Amino acid sequence: MKFGADNLPDDLVLLKALILQLQEENALLRHKLFSPKSERSPEDADSPQLAMFNEAEELIDAADAPSEAEAEAEAEAEEVVAPVKRRGKRKPLPANLPRVDVIHELPEHELTCACGACKQVIGEETSEQLEIIPMQVRVIRHVRKTYACKACERAPVTADKPAQLIEKSLASPSVLAMLLTTKYADGIPLYRFEKMLSRHGVEIPRQTLARWVIQCGEQLQPLLNLMRDKLLDYPVLHCDETRLQVLHEPGRDPTAHSWMWVQSGGPPDKPVILFDYSTSRAQEVPLRLLDGYRGYLMTDDYAGYNAVSTQEGIERLACWAHARRKFVEAQKVQPKGKTGRADMALNLINKLYGIERDLKAASDSERLTARQQRSQPLLDQLKTWLDKTQQQVAGQTALGKAVNYLASNWSKLVRYVEGGHLPIDNNRAENAIRPFVIGRKNWLFSDTPKGAAASAQIYSLIETAKANGQEPYAWLRHILDRLPTASSVEDYEALLPWNCSPASAS
C-alpha cells in the first residue's frame, strides 16, 4: 500500500480498521481452538473424532463440571450466586422395563435361631441391576400348508402368506426396524451394521441393506404425507438447512454440496419434524416446501427465505439466539476485565430470555400479556441503545457486525411479542437438525440421490417419533409390521406417533 501526502490520513484509518478486524478474527479463532471444554460448541462436544479415544476420561471430567444448559443459565442470570456443590443422585430404572426377581435366602444353618426356634420372614431389602440381552438372531420359517381333495381332481390350495413390506425379501419387520434405528437414530453406518450381522454368521452385503432402506422410505411415504399435513396446518413453523455431500449425483461433481432442509412445527401435543433433500439452497426449495402454508415462519436471516416471506399469509420471524451469538463473539474480543457495549446488549437480551424461562409453563394468553408488560419495555430500551450505538461502531468489527445484524433484522426479531404462541428463537429447528449433523460425522456422505432422499424420509419418521415420546425401534417395528395391511387413510392415521401408545408399540 502506497501512502501519499494527500491520502495518508485515510489510508491510516483503513489500515487501522483492517488490523483491528484481523486481530478480532485471530482472537475468535484462538478462543474456538483453545477454550476450555465447557465452552466448546455443541458440534465440537458431540464430535466422535475429538472424543473417540478419551471418551471415558472426558465424561468423568464432565461429571464434575456444570452442564451446557446450567452454564448458559448461569451466564444469562442477572445476579451472580456462589456455586453450590451438588451431589449426584442415581435415577431409578424405568418402571416399564420388565423385572425378573432373584430371591436370596439365608443359608439353611442360619434359619434356626440360637434359642432353637425357626426364624420367620419379617421383611426384605430390594436393589436393582440393569441387564442387557445381546442381539438375538433367528430365522422365521413361513410354512404354508397345501390342501387337496382326494375325492375329485380340483387343483390344490395353498395357504396365503402374510403380506410383507418388501416382498420376497429376507428382512422381517424387526430386521428393518433395527436397520433403520441403528443408522438413523444411533448414527451407525451400513458397513458397521453389516459387520454386526456377520458376527452372527449372517452375510448381507451393505448394497442390500441400502436397498432395504430406500424401499422402506418409499413404503412409509403415506405416513410422511399425513405428517406434512399436520405440520402445515399449525400457524408456527421453524426452518433450517445444512450441507450434505452426495457422491453420485447426475451431472454434478462428487465434492459439490447438496442440502438437507428441516421443518419443525405442529401442535404442541403432536410435534412434527420433517427433512427434505435437495441439490439446491435456492429460494425455490422453501417455496416448494411451504406451498400452501399460512402462518408465522421462524428462520435465520438467510436470504433464500425472503421469497417465502412475500407470500400472502406468511409472516417472517427472526431468531434472537443468532443475534445473541454475535454479541457473545464481540464480547470475547473485548479487553479482558472491562465492560463494553457487547455486555450492555447481552444484558438486555439475557433479560428477555429470563422472562421466557419464567413463562415456560404459562398459557399462550398469559405469555402474551407478560411479554407486552415485561418484554416490550426491554425491547424499547434495546432499540434506543441500538440506534445510538450503530452510529458509533465500525461495521467490520465483531461488535459492528453484531449491531448491524440486530438492526437489519429488528422488525422480524420483535414480532414474537405479537402472540403468546410465537417462539423467541429458532432453537427448535436447530435442535431438530442436530441428530442429522451428528450422524453425518459417522457416515460422512450419501452415495446416491435415492439414498439421500431415503435418509430424509427415515430421519423425518424417527425424529418425529422421538419428539412424541416414542422409542424409535419399538415404534418402527410396530408400524412396519402393520403397514402392509394398511389400505385406508384411517389405517395410516392409526400408525402416526401421536396415535400409537408406547405400550402398543412395544
C-alpha positions as CSV (number, residue, x, y, z in Angstrom):
1,M,0.0,0.0,0.0
2,K,1.4,3.4,-1.0
3,F,1.0,6.4,1.2
4,G,0.9,9.8,-0.5
5,A,0.7,13.3,1.0
6,D,-3.0,13.6,0.0
7,N,-4.3,10.3,1.2
8,L,-2.1,9.5,4.2
9,P,-4.8,10.0,6.9
10,D,-7.5,8.0,5.0
11,D,-5.1,5.1,4.4
12,L,-4.0,5.0,8.0
13,V,-7.7,4.8,9.1
14,L,-8.3,2.0,6.7
15,L,-5.1,0.2,7.8
16,K,-6.0,0.6,11.5
17,A,-9.5,-0.8,10.8
18,L,-8.0,-3.8,8.9
19,I,-5.6,-4.5,11.7
20,L,-8.4,-4.4,14.3
21,Q,-10.5,-6.7,12.1
22,L,-7.7,-9.2,11.8
23,Q,-6.9,-9.1,15.5
24,E,-10.5,-9.9,16.3
25,E,-10.7,-12.7,13.8
26,N,-7.5,-14.2,15.3
27,A,-8.8,-13.9,18.8
28,L,-12.1,-15.6,17.9
29,L,-10.2,-18.4,16.2
30,R,-7.8,-18.9,19.2
31,H,-10.8,-18.9,21.5
32,K,-12.6,-21.6,19.5
33,L,-9.4,-23.8,19.3
34,F,-8.1,-23.4,22.8
35,S,-11.1,-22.5,25.0
36,P,-11.9,-24.8,27.9
37,K,-14.0,-27.9,27.1
38,S,-17.1,-26.5,28.8
39,E,-17.1,-23.6,26.3
40,R,-17.0,-25.7,23.2
41,S,-19.7,-25.5,20.7
42,P,-22.3,-28.3,20.7
43,E,-20.9,-29.6,17.4
44,D,-17.4,-29.9,18.9
45,A,-18.7,-31.6,22.1
46,D,-20.5,-34.2,20.1
47,S,-17.7,-34.9,17.7
48,P,-16.7,-38.6,17.5
49,Q,-13.3,-37.6,16.1
50,L,-12.5,-35.5,19.1
51,A,-13.7,-37.9,21.8
52,M,-13.2,-41.3,20.3
53,F,-10.2,-42.3,22.4
54,N,-10.6,-40.4,25.6
55,E,-14.4,-40.6,26.0
56,A,-14.3,-42.2,29.4
57,E,-11.9,-39.6,30.8
58,E,-13.9,-36.7,29.3
59,L,-17.1,-38.0,30.8
60,I,-15.5,-38.3,34.2
61,D,-14.3,-34.7,34.0
62,A,-17.8,-33.6,32.7
63,A,-19.5,-35.2,35.8
64,D,-17.8,-32.6,38.0
65,A,-18.5,-29.7,35.6
66,P,-21.8,-27.9,35.1
67,S,-23.8,-29.0,32.1
68,E,-24.1,-26.8,29.0
69,A,-27.7,-25.8,30.0
70,E,-26.5,-24.9,33.5
71,A,-23.6,-22.9,32.2
72,E,-25.8,-20.9,29.8
73,A,-28.4,-20.3,32.6
74,E,-25.6,-19.0,34.8
75,A,-24.3,-16.8,32.1
76,E,-27.8,-15.3,31.5
77,A,-28.6,-14.8,35.2
78,E,-28.9,-11.2,36.4
79,E,-27.1,-11.9,39.7
80,V,-24.0,-14.0,40.4
81,V,-24.7,-16.6,43.1
82,A,-21.9,-18.6,44.8
83,P,-22.0,-22.1,43.2
84,V,-23.3,-24.8,45.4
85,K,-21.7,-28.3,45.0
86,R,-24.4,-30.8,44.3
87,R,-24.0,-34.5,44.9
88,G,-25.1,-36.9,42.1
89,K,-28.3,-38.8,42.5
90,R,-28.9,-42.0,40.7
91,K,-32.0,-42.0,38.6
92,P,-34.3,-45.1,39.1
93,L,-34.5,-47.5,36.2
94,P,-37.6,-47.1,34.0
95,A,-40.8,-48.6,35.5
96,N,-41.9,-50.0,32.2
97,L,-38.9,-52.3,31.9
98,P,-39.7,-56.0,32.7
99,R,-38.5,-57.2,36.1
100,V,-37.1,-60.6,36.9
101,D,-36.9,-61.3,40.7
102,V,-33.9,-63.2,42.0
103,I,-34.7,-64.4,45.6
104,H,-31.8,-64.6,48.0
105,E,-32.4,-66.8,51.1
106,L,-30.3,-67.3,54.2
107,P,-28.3,-70.5,54.3
108,E,-30.1,-73.4,55.9
109,H,-27.9,-73.4,59.0
110,E,-28.8,-69.7,59.7
111,L,-32.6,-70.3,59.6
112,T,-32.5,-71.7,63.2
113,C,-32.1,-69.2,66.0
114,A,-29.6,-69.7,68.8
115,C,-32.6,-70.3,71.1
116,G,-33.7,-73.2,68.9
117,A,-36.7,-71.6,67.3
118,C,-37.2,-71.1,63.5
119,K,-36.6,-67.6,62.2
120,Q,-39.6,-66.0,60.4
121,V,-39.5,-63.6,57.4
122,I,-40.3,-60.1,58.7
123,G,-39.3,-58.0,55.7
124,E,-37.0,-57.7,52.7
125,E,-34.5,-55.4,51.1
126,T,-34.6,-54.8,47.3
127,S,-32.0,-53.5,44.9
128,E,-32.0,-53.4,41.2
129,Q,-29.4,-54.0,38.4
130,L,-29.7,-53.4,34.7
131,E,-29.3,-56.4,32.5
132,I,-28.9,-56.3,28.7
133,I,-29.5,-59.3,26.5
134,P,-27.3,-59.2,23.4
135,M,-28.9,-59.1,19.9
136,Q,-30.5,-62.4,19.2
137,V,-30.7,-63.5,15.6
138,R,-33.1,-66.2,14.5
139,V,-34.9,-67.4,11.3
140,I,-38.6,-67.2,10.9
141,R,-39.8,-70.1,8.6
142,H,-43.1,-69.5,6.9
143,V,-44.7,-72.9,6.3
144,R,-47.7,-72.7,4.0
145,K,-49.8,-75.8,4.1
146,T,-51.2,-77.1,0.8
147,Y,-54.5,-78.9,0.7
148,A,-56.1,-81.1,-2.0
149,C,-59.3,-83.1,-2.3
150,K,-58.7,-86.8,-2.9
151,A,-62.3,-87.4,-3.9
152,C,-62.0,-85.2,-7.0
153,E,-59.4,-83.6,-9.4
154,R,-59.7,-80.0,-8.3
155,A,-56.5,-78.0,-8.0
156,P,-54.7,-78.0,-4.7
157,V,-55.0,-74.8,-2.5
158,T,-52.1,-73.4,-0.6
159,A,-52.5,-71.1,2.5
160,D,-51.7,-67.5,1.8
161,K,-48.5,-65.9,3.1
162,P,-49.0,-62.7,5.2
163,A,-48.4,-59.5,3.3
164,Q,-44.7,-58.3,3.6
165,L,-43.4,-54.8,3.5
166,I,-40.7,-55.9,1.0
167,E,-41.9,-58.9,-0.9
168,K,-39.5,-61.8,-1.5
169,S,-37.1,-60.3,1.0
170,L,-35.2,-61.9,3.9
171,A,-35.9,-58.9,6.0
172,S,-38.6,-59.1,8.6
173,P,-40.1,-56.0,10.3
174,S,-37.8,-56.5,13.2
175,V,-34.7,-56.5,11.0
176,L,-35.8,-53.4,9.1
177,A,-36.6,-51.6,12.3
178,M,-33.2,-52.5,13.7
179,L,-31.5,-51.4,10.5
180,L,-33.2,-48.0,10.4
181,T,-32.7,-47.4,14.1
182,T,-29.0,-48.2,14.2
183,K,-28.3,-46.0,11.1
184,Y,-30.6,-43.0,11.7
185,A,-31.1,-42.9,15.5
186,D,-27.7,-44.2,16.5
187,G,-25.6,-43.0,13.6
188,I,-24.1,-46.4,12.8
189,P,-23.1,-46.7,9.1
190,L,-24.4,-49.6,7.0
191,Y,-21.0,-51.2,6.7
192,R,-20.8,-51.5,10.5
193,F,-24.3,-53.0,10.7
194,E,-23.1,-55.4,8.0
195,K,-20.3,-56.4,10.4
196,M,-22.7,-56.8,13.3
197,L,-24.7,-59.3,11.3
198,S,-21.6,-61.1,10.1
199,R,-20.6,-61.8,13.8
200,H,-23.7,-63.9,14.0
201,G,-22.9,-65.7,10.8
202,V,-25.4,-63.7,8.6
203,E,-23.8,-62.3,5.5
204,I,-25.9,-59.5,4.0
205,P,-24.0,-57.0,1.8
206,R,-24.4,-53.3,2.5
207,Q,-25.8,-52.8,-1.0
208,T,-28.7,-55.0,0.0
209,L,-29.1,-53.1,3.3
210,A,-29.1,-49.8,1.3
211,R,-31.8,-51.1,-1.0
212,W,-33.9,-52.1,2.0
213,V,-33.6,-48.5,3.4
214,I,-34.7,-47.0,0.1
215,Q,-37.6,-49.4,-0.1
216,C,-38.7,-48.7,3.4
217,G,-38.7,-44.9,2.7
218,E,-40.9,-45.4,-0.3
219,Q,-43.4,-47.6,1.6
220,L,-43.6,-45.1,4.5
221,Q,-44.3,-42.1,2.3
222,P,-48.1,-42.1,3.2
223,L,-47.2,-41.5,6.8
224,L,-44.9,-38.6,5.8
225,N,-47.7,-37.1,3.8
226,L,-50.0,-37.1,6.8
227,M,-47.3,-35.6,8.9
228,R,-46.8,-32.8,6.4
229,D,-50.5,-32.0,6.5
230,K,-50.3,-31.7,10.3
231,L,-47.1,-29.6,10.0
232,L,-48.6,-27.1,7.6
233,D,-51.9,-26.9,9.4
234,Y,-50.3,-25.3,12.5
235,P,-49.6,-21.5,12.4
236,V,-46.0,-21.6,13.5
237,L,-43.2,-23.3,11.6
238,H,-39.4,-23.4,12.0
239,C,-37.0,-24.0,9.1
240,D,-33.2,-24.6,8.9
241,E,-30.8,-26.3,6.5
242,T,-27.4,-27.9,6.5
243,R,-24.9,-29.3,4.0
244,L,-24.9,-32.8,2.6
245,Q,-22.5,-34.5,0.2
246,V,-23.9,-36.9,-2.3
247,L,-21.2,-38.7,-4.4
248,H,-23.2,-39.9,-7.4
249,E,-25.5,-37.1,-8.5
250,P,-26.0,-36.9,-12.2
251,G,-24.2,-34.0,-13.8
252,R,-22.6,-32.9,-10.5
253,D,-19.1,-33.1,-9.1
254,P,-18.8,-35.5,-6.1
255,T,-17.4,-32.7,-4.0
256,A,-20.4,-30.4,-4.7
257,H,-22.6,-29.5,-1.8
258,S,-26.2,-30.6,-1.6
259,W,-28.6,-29.6,1.2
260,M,-30.8,-31.2,3.9
261,W,-33.7,-29.0,4.9
262,V,-35.6,-29.4,8.1
263,Q,-39.0,-28.2,9.1
264,S,-40.2,-28.4,12.7
265,G,-43.7,-27.5,13.9
266,G,-47.1,-28.9,14.5
267,P,-49.3,-28.6,17.6
268,P,-47.6,-28.8,21.0
269,D,-49.1,-32.3,21.6
270,K,-48.4,-33.5,18.1
271,P,-44.9,-32.2,17.1
272,V,-43.7,-32.9,13.6
273,I,-40.1,-32.8,12.3
274,L,-39.6,-33.3,8.5
275,F,-36.4,-33.5,6.5
276,D,-36.1,-32.9,2.7
277,Y,-33.1,-33.5,0.5
278,S,-32.3,-31.0,-2.3
279,T,-29.3,-30.3,-4.5
280,S,-30.1,-26.6,-4.1
281,R,-30.2,-24.0,-1.4
282,A,-32.0,-21.5,-3.6
283,Q,-35.4,-19.9,-2.8
284,E,-37.3,-22.4,-4.9
285,V,-36.8,-25.0,-2.2
286,P,-38.6,-23.3,0.7
287,L,-41.2,-22.1,-1.8
288,R,-41.9,-25.7,-2.6
289,L,-41.7,-27.0,0.9
290,L,-44.0,-24.2,2.2
291,D,-46.5,-24.3,-0.6
292,G,-50.0,-23.7,0.9
293,Y,-48.6,-22.7,4.3
294,R,-50.2,-19.8,6.2
295,G,-48.7,-18.5,9.4
296,Y,-45.5,-17.4,11.1
297,L,-42.2,-18.7,9.8
298,M,-39.1,-18.7,12.1
299,T,-35.7,-18.9,10.3
300,D,-32.3,-17.4,10.4
301,D,-31.5,-14.4,8.2
302,Y,-30.6,-16.5,5.1
303,A,-31.8,-14.6,2.0
304,G,-33.2,-17.8,0.5
305,Y,-36.3,-17.4,2.7
306,N,-37.1,-13.9,1.5
307,A,-39.2,-15.0,-1.4
308,V,-41.4,-17.1,1.0
309,S,-42.0,-14.1,3.3
310,T,-43.5,-12.2,0.4
311,Q,-46.2,-14.9,0.0
312,E,-49.7,-13.9,1.2
313,G,-50.4,-15.1,4.7
314,I,-46.8,-15.8,5.8
315,E,-45.2,-13.6,8.5
316,R,-41.4,-13.9,9.0
317,L,-39.8,-14.2,12.4
318,A,-36.1,-13.8,13.2
319,C,-34.0,-15.7,15.7
320,W,-32.8,-14.0,18.9
321,A,-30.3,-16.8,19.5
322,H,-28.5,-15.9,16.3
323,A,-28.4,-12.2,17.3
324,R,-27.2,-13.1,20.8
325,R,-24.3,-15.3,19.5
326,K,-22.9,-12.4,17.5
327,F,-22.7,-10.3,20.7
328,V,-21.1,-13.2,22.5
329,E,-18.4,-13.2,19.8
330,A,-18.0,-9.4,20.2
331,Q,-17.7,-9.9,24.0
332,K,-14.9,-12.4,23.5
333,V,-12.7,-9.9,21.7
334,Q,-13.2,-7.1,24.3
335,P,-10.3,-6.1,26.5
336,K,-10.3,-8.5,29.4
337,G,-11.7,-7.2,32.7
338,K,-13.6,-4.4,31.0
339,T,-17.3,-4.0,30.4
340,G,-18.1,-2.9,26.8
341,R,-21.0,-2.3,24.6
342,A,-21.5,-6.0,23.9
343,D,-22.1,-6.6,27.6
344,M,-24.8,-4.0,27.5
345,A,-26.6,-5.7,24.7
346,L,-26.2,-9.1,26.2
347,N,-27.6,-7.9,29.5
348,L,-30.8,-6.8,27.8
349,I,-31.1,-9.9,25.6
350,N,-30.5,-12.2,28.6
351,K,-33.3,-10.5,30.5
352,L,-35.6,-11.2,27.5
353,Y,-34.6,-14.9,27.8
354,G,-35.1,-14.7,31.6
355,I,-38.7,-13.7,31.0
356,E,-39.2,-16.6,28.6
357,R,-37.9,-19.0,31.2
358,D,-40.3,-17.6,33.8
359,L,-43.1,-18.2,31.3
360,K,-42.2,-21.7,30.3
361,A,-45.3,-23.2,31.9
362,A,-47.6,-20.3,31.2
363,S,-50.5,-20.4,28.8
364,D,-50.4,-18.6,25.5
365,S,-52.6,-15.8,26.8
366,E,-50.6,-15.4,30.0
367,R,-47.4,-15.4,27.9
368,L,-48.7,-12.7,25.6
369,T,-49.7,-10.4,28.5
370,A,-46.4,-10.9,30.2
371,R,-44.4,-10.2,27.0
372,Q,-46.3,-7.0,26.4
373,Q,-45.8,-5.9,30.0
374,R,-42.3,-7.1,30.7
375,S,-40.5,-7.8,27.4
376,Q,-41.7,-4.8,25.3
377,P,-40.1,-2.2,27.6
378,L,-36.8,-4.1,27.4
379,L,-37.1,-4.1,23.6
380,D,-37.7,-0.4,23.5
381,Q,-34.6,0.1,25.7
382,L,-32.6,-2.1,23.4
383,K,-33.8,-0.2,20.3
384,T,-32.7,3.1,21.8
385,W,-29.3,1.6,22.6
386,L,-29.1,0.2,19.1
387,D,-29.9,3.4,17.3
388,K,-27.2,5.3,19.3
389,T,-24.5,2.6,19.0
390,Q,-24.9,1.8,15.3
391,Q,-23.6,5.3,14.5
392,Q,-20.5,4.9,16.7
393,V,-19.0,1.5,15.7
394,A,-17.2,0.3,12.7
395,G,-19.1,-2.2,10.6
396,Q,-16.2,-4.6,10.1
397,T,-15.5,-5.2,13.8
398,A,-17.2,-8.0,15.7
399,L,-19.3,-5.5,17.6
400,G,-20.2,-3.7,14.3
401,K,-21.3,-7.0,12.7
402,A,-23.5,-7.8,15.8
403,V,-25.0,-4.4,15.8
404,N,-25.7,-4.3,12.1
405,Y,-27.2,-7.8,12.3
406,L,-29.5,-6.7,15.1
407,A,-30.5,-3.6,13.1
408,S,-31.2,-5.3,9.8
409,N,-33.4,-8.0,11.5
410,W,-35.0,-5.8,14.1
411,S,-38.5,-5.8,12.6
412,K,-38.6,-9.6,12.5
413,L,-36.9,-10.1,15.8
414,V,-39.5,-8.1,17.8
415,R,-42.6,-9.8,16.3
416,Y,-42.6,-12.7,18.8
417,V,-44.3,-10.4,21.3
418,E,-47.3,-10.3,19.0
419,G,-48.6,-13.7,20.3
420,G,-48.0,-16.0,23.2
421,H,-47.6,-19.0,20.9
422,L,-44.8,-17.4,19.0
423,P,-41.1,-18.6,19.6
424,I,-38.3,-16.2,20.5
425,D,-35.7,-18.1,18.5
426,N,-35.1,-20.9,16.0
427,N,-33.6,-23.3,18.5
428,R,-36.4,-25.8,17.8
429,A,-35.2,-26.3,14.2
430,E,-31.5,-26.3,15.2
431,N,-32.2,-29.0,17.8
432,A,-34.2,-30.9,15.2
433,I,-31.4,-30.9,12.7
434,R,-28.6,-31.8,15.2
435,P,-29.2,-35.6,15.1
436,F,-28.6,-35.4,11.3
437,V,-25.4,-33.4,11.8
438,I,-24.1,-35.8,14.4
439,G,-25.0,-38.8,12.3
440,R,-23.3,-37.2,9.3
441,K,-20.0,-37.2,11.2
442,N,-20.2,-41.0,11.2
443,W,-21.4,-41.8,7.7
444,L,-20.0,-38.6,6.1
445,F,-21.9,-38.7,2.8
446,S,-24.7,-40.3,0.9
447,D,-23.9,-42.4,-2.2
448,T,-26.8,-41.6,-4.4
449,P,-29.8,-39.2,-4.6
450,K,-32.2,-42.0,-3.8
451,G,-30.2,-42.8,-0.7
452,A,-30.2,-39.1,0.4
453,A,-34.0,-38.9,-0.2
454,A,-34.5,-42.1,1.8
455,S,-32.3,-40.6,4.6
456,A,-34.6,-37.6,4.7
457,Q,-37.7,-39.8,4.9
458,I,-36.3,-42.0,7.7
459,Y,-34.9,-39.1,9.7
460,S,-38.3,-37.5,9.5
461,L,-40.0,-40.6,10.9
462,I,-37.5,-41.3,13.7
463,E,-37.2,-37.7,14.9
464,T,-41.0,-37.1,14.9
465,A,-41.4,-40.4,16.8
466,K,-38.8,-39.3,19.4
467,A,-40.5,-35.9,19.7
468,N,-43.7,-37.6,20.5
469,G,-42.2,-39.8,23.2
470,Q,-41.8,-43.0,21.2
471,E,-38.8,-45.3,21.4
472,P,-37.7,-45.5,17.7
473,Y,-37.1,-49.2,17.4
474,A,-40.4,-50.2,19.1
475,W,-42.4,-47.7,17.1
476,L,-40.8,-48.7,13.8
477,R,-41.3,-52.4,14.4
478,H,-44.9,-51.7,15.2
479,I,-45.7,-49.7,12.1
480,L,-43.6,-51.9,9.7
481,D,-45.5,-54.9,10.9
482,R,-48.9,-53.3,10.2
483,L,-48.1,-51.2,7.2
484,P,-48.5,-54.0,4.6
485,T,-52.2,-54.4,5.6
486,A,-53.0,-50.6,5.7
487,S,-55.4,-49.7,2.9
488,S,-57.2,-46.5,4.1
489,V,-56.4,-43.1,5.5
490,E,-57.7,-44.3,8.9
491,D,-55.3,-47.2,8.8
492,Y,-52.4,-44.9,8.2
493,E,-53.6,-42.3,10.8
494,A,-53.6,-45.1,13.4
495,L,-49.8,-45.6,12.8
496,L,-48.8,-41.9,13.4
497,P,-46.6,-41.4,16.5
498,W,-49.3,-39.4,18.5
499,N,-51.9,-42.1,17.8
500,C,-49.8,-45.1,18.8
501,S,-49.3,-45.6,22.6
502,P,-45.8,-46.7,23.7
503,A,-47.5,-49.8,25.2
504,S,-48.9,-50.9,21.9
505,A,-45.7,-50.1,20.0
506,S,-43.5,-52.3,22.3
